[in-house]
Amino acid sequence: MSDSSSDLATQQQRRGFWLRTLHQWHWISSAMCLVGMLLFAATGLTLNHAALIEAKPRVSNYQLTLPAPILQRLRGPEEGQAPLPAPVAGWLSGELSLRLAGRQAEWSAEEVYVSMPAPGEDAWLSIARDTGAVEYERTERGWISYFNDLHKGRNAGPAWGWFIDLFALACLVFAITGLFLLHMHARQRRMTWPLVGLGLLLPLLIALILIH
């Protein structure tokens, strides 16, 4: 076999290796990204057209009083932030179906205030330190608001933040492997780079010309 034939065979083997590797990483990352991309694309539309989507918040308000033995356990700093004492948090969690253990509260001489925002809703709890009067209010804004807040990572906690980071990395792998696959197939598909250029040029022109 001549040297040129050997070089050609080596190039074809190398090309075949990279094609198989890129295709493998591309489909694995696309499978990992699929549901997340659908979620973020759909919520991107709902966020972009939020003014057209009617939101009907549902507000729930509850008032109750701490029993005297529980009120006596309401010891804490005069001011600052600290979790509720375990007996107080346990009693309130049972009465109001809340998760209060370990949650930070704002302490003042008059009251203890706990803010409890979550995706798609806002909630707060206030306890009068002298009388034990408790007021709890929860505002639910519906499923669309819930998923919109997940899109923004609003009040979703550290676990969701880690998911967004991993999802972003998977999207980068999907996009970068796709770019290399475009490069390797560009000779057979003449419109490859004009379409890639259009995908770059269109948002750039909109940003430079139409965004003020």
ABEGO torsion letter per residue (X at the ends): XBAAAAAAAAAAAAAAAAAAAAAAAAAAAAAAAAAAAAAAAAAAAAAAAAAABBBBBBBBBBBBBBBAAAAAABBBBABEBBBBBAAAAAAAAAAAGBBABGBBBBBBAABBBBBBBBBGBBBBBBBBAAAGBBBBBBBBAEAAAAAAAAAAGBGAEAAAAAAAAAAAAAAAAAAAAAAAAAAAAAAABAAAAAAAAAAAAAAAAAAAAABX
